[in-house]
Amino acid sequence: MGSKNSFSIIFIILGLSALGFAALMGLLSSIVYIQPDFLKDIIPFNQLRPLHTTSAVSWIILTATGGIYYYLTKVEKVKLLFPLLGKLHLSIFILTGIGIYFSLASGNMGGREYLEYFPILTIPILLGWALFGVNYFGSMVKQVEKWPVYFWMWGTGIIFMIYHLSEAHFWIFSSIRSDFIKDISLQWKSYGSFVGSWNLLVYGTAIYLMTKIKGDDSIGRGKISFFFYFLGLTNLMFGWAHHTYIIPTQPWIRYVAYAVSMTEWIIFIHIVYHWKKSLSVEKIKINQMAYRFLIASDFWVFFNLTLALFMSIPSLNYYMHGTHITVAHSMGTTIGINTSILFASVSYIISDLLKNNKLNNNKIVTIGYYAFNGTLLLFLLVLLSSGVFKALWMVEHANASFGALQEASLPIYITFVFAGSALFAGLFMVIVPMVKYLLNFVYSDK
Ligand code: HEM
């Protein structure tokens, strides 16, 4: 097994494995739509779903973290103040991960939605983040002056992650649990900010990659990038207001929140567009796959922006909420935007490690890239149709039973399973070769 800092690569291999597992659990969950008894006795939907979402979030967090460790140590040549803490961070996450999967698979849960695992496991996760924070700031403050925006994004992302992950568990205090409105507001607020924190890590990675691929530091130092950062921070602190539908608030608060998140996306589209226009063909060739995934992420930002615009129209929102349109929004952002940026990051790292063009010329990954994007579009369109169908059906059959709705939705659900299987195949065509390249490196890095 490798020695020299390959712990950052192991973070990424684990992240890619979590993505593969998430896709498998997602596919199994979708079969339950058409066959409600599917796997019921082995692993019911209320366990499959958290296995799916937890793995999806693990993919984002592990791969963003591994990337940051890699970029600092291998590309920026920053010496970690405490190299051992990085390995300890990895070990803690591996052990906690085993605990989480055990808790979800055995049905021994107890946590709230999206963090369903046994709540005590959050303590080692927080410890891992704290070690990451100490190492990050300890190493960077001394060795790097005048931080470009991505270093700020990563640093603040780590700090906010620690706070909001703790906040998502404040319900353990009875003073909060006993007040329904306070409890539910805090829960959804913390989720919005938790997502905002990982977005700082992921969007920071996107700007870092654009800077490195172009070989031009000005992207990370420009006013527009810093504006993007401050908007992201505002979104993280206040943007959750559009997640708290059930809570009585003034409508304008929700609209300001919507406006901030959408402006953030518009600026991201602008940054990527200008970067793309200013790149030479040679620079694109060297990092072809990373370039492609970044451009894809820009498309998915546009797609989600359009969807969010519709979702923010109050009369439409009333019908959309609780339908698959919201699921299309969550999966559209986590797969389309986050996953594309992270695939770009892994592609960049593999080309940097191998010092050759093998990944860029890999036919399976290239086909996988197109399959992933094409099938994701199909997948999201099916989810949207399912949502629109449900909304219209509910208006027409206000008194009908849930069973009748499920029966009427069967053709759409069958298409959903089909689209999910295609997306699954597309994802694996990218994941498997990437894991192979990384494993080869780890085993040869003696
Ligand atoms: C291989 C294809 C996939 C299929 C078939 C699939 C299927 C599903 C299903 C059936 C649900 C549950 C929806 C419900 O509660 O009714 C779900 C939720 C979710 N999935 Fe996927 N999924 C796939 C891939 C992914 C990937 C790759 C990610 C992220 C990287 C992801 C992120 C999510 C998230 C965040 C939710 C929660 C949605 C919400 O609560 O609004 N999925 N998925």
Boltz pocket constraint, residues with backbone or C-beta under 6 A from the ligand:
constraints:
  - pocket:
      binder: B
      contacts: [[A, 19], [A, 22], [A, 23], [A, 24], [A, 25], [A, 26], [A, 27], [A, 28], [A, 29], [A, 30], [A, 49], [A, 52], [A, 53], [A, 56], [A, 57], [A, 59], [A, 326], [A, 327], [A, 330], [A, 331], [A, 334], [A, 335], [A, 339], [A, 416], [A, 420], [A, 421], [A, 423], [A, 424]]
      max_distance: 6.0
